[in-house]
Amino acid sequence: MEQPVTSLETGNTAVILWLEGGHWFQNKMRGIGIREQKTIRLVAKHPFNGPIVVEVDGREITIGRRMADHIITGVPE
């Protein structure tokens, strides 16, 4: 099932299927290590639509919730 990373429950993992956005957004995400076929884990969701914390390749990364809505994930294989 395809869903944005923000739909995951805290602690759950998924595989990044694609980045939904323009060239700038995709380059920005890939530059910080968030790219297709990587496993991503939702570490925390801050309240009041604040940022989220994800873990990719053992690194925790904080990103804005609106940006995270454009990271489409699926069930790990």
C-alpha angles and dihedrals in degrees: 000000000000118000139148117267089248089068092062120102116245110276095021123123132214140166120256107242100180145335111245108211148062132307094272093051094047093048091048093051094045090048091060093045101264106127142138119294093019120126112242128192124199106230101174145348114211116219128257094035090301124154126300129227119222133179121223123170091352093305124114113224126187116211136169117268094237090055090046090054087068096055103094116203139184139194115293113256 
